[in-house]
């Protein structure tokens, strides 16, 4: 199964409540934290919603 690594690059202060919930549902809590997630359509949709807060790590 393929995976994707994401890093939270911006803080959540002043962001929409729904965007903060998506960040927490991905398991990210702190800036510069990296998580390895399974690459599925649900996760890709969450990443697309908050792409301005994340960076894809290769």
N, C-alpha and C positions, 0 to 999 in steps of 0.2 A: 504494500500500500504506500502510495506517495504521501509526502508530508510537505508542509510549507512553514517556514520560520518567519515570524513577524516580531517587530520591535516597536514599542510605544515610544515615539520621539517627541511628543508634545504633552503637556499637562492637561488635566481635565477641567481646570478652573474656568468657569464661564461658558462651558460647552452645554449643549442641549442634554436634558435628562436622558432621553432615549439613546444618545450617543454614549453617554457614560455607562449605561446599562449594557450596551453592546461590548464595550471595552472590558467590563468586568466579566461578562459571559465568555469572552475569549480567554479569560484567566490572567489578564494583565492588570497589575496594581500600581506599579511604579514606572517612572520614566526610565527609558533605556533597558527595561526588562524584556527578555526574549523568550518566546514560547514557540514550541514546535507543535503544530496542529495538523490533523489529517486533512488532506486536500479533497474536500467534497463540496458540492454546490452550496450547501448551507453555510459553511465557513467562508467560502468565496463571496457570498452575498453579504455577510457581516463585514468582511474586509473592505468590500467596495463601498459600503455605507459610511465607513469612518476612515477612508483612505488618506485623508488629510492629517490624521493623527498617527498613522502607521508607516513603517518602512519594511519592505520585504527583504529578508536577509538570505543571501545565497549560500 
